[in-house]
Amino acid sequence: MPTEHFDNAFGHRLTEERSRLGLAVHELAHLAGITDYMQKRFENGTSAIPIDYLQLLAARSGADVLYIITGGHSR
């Protein structure tokens, strides 16, 4: 059985995107329909980032989701 491991590079890039957008943790959490606690867990790399969260970010915030996932910018 595989051991759970979350790449905190995703969280770091998520934090960078939030900062680029000029949003506080609670503001991005609100846009994505999650709690501040979960947003912090995603940014700290302690929880996996679900696809539905990324879809909401793309639709509601203008976050560069490709960058969050791959480290390569879409623009």
ZIQUIUR-V273800 format. One record per residue. RES is the residue in three letters. PSI is psi as a letter, one per 30 degrees, with the letter a starting at -180 (none if undefined). NEAR is the number of other ideal C-beta (glycine too) atoms within 8 Angstrom. D_LAST is the distance of its C-alpha to the last C-alpha in whole Angstrom. Layout:
# ZIQUIUR-V273800
RES,PSI,NEAR,D_LAST
RES,PSI,NEAR,D_LAST
This chain:
# ZIQUIUR-V273800
MET,k,2,38
PRO,k,3,35
THR,k,4,35
GLU,k,4,32
HIS,k,4,29
PHE,k,10,26
ASP,j,6,23
ASN,f,9,23
ALA,e,8,20
PHE,e,13,18
GLY,e,14,20
HIS,e,10,19
ARG,e,11,15
LEU,e,12,16
THR,e,9,18
GLU,e,9,15
GLU,e,13,13
ARG,e,12,16
SER,e,8,17
ARG,e,6,14
LEU,f,10,15
GLY,h,4,18
LEU,k,10,20
ALA,l,5,23
VAL,e,11,24
HIS,f,8,26
GLU,e,8,23
LEU,e,14,21
ALA,e,12,24
HIS,e,7,25
LEU,e,11,22
ALA,f,12,22
GLY,h,5,26
ILE,l,7,27
THR,l,6,29
ASP,e,8,28
TYR,e,6,30
MET,e,10,28
GLN,e,14,24
LYS,e,9,26
ARG,e,9,27
PHE,e,13,23
GLU,e,12,22
ASN,f,8,25
GLY,g,12,25
THR,f,7,28
SER,k,8,27
ALA,k,4,25
ILE,j,10,22
PRO,l,6,23
ILE,e,5,20
ASP,e,6,22
TYR,e,11,21
LEU,e,12,17
GLN,e,8,17
LEU,e,11,19
LEU,e,15,16
ALA,e,10,13
ALA,e,6,16
ARG,f,7,17
SER,f,11,15
GLY,g,5,12
ALA,k,10,11
ASP,i,10,8
VAL,e,10,11
LEU,e,9,9
TYR,e,13,9
ILE,e,13,13
ILE,e,7,14
THR,f,5,13
GLY,f,5,12
GLY,k,6,9
HIS,k,6,6
SER,f,7,4
ARG,none,3,0
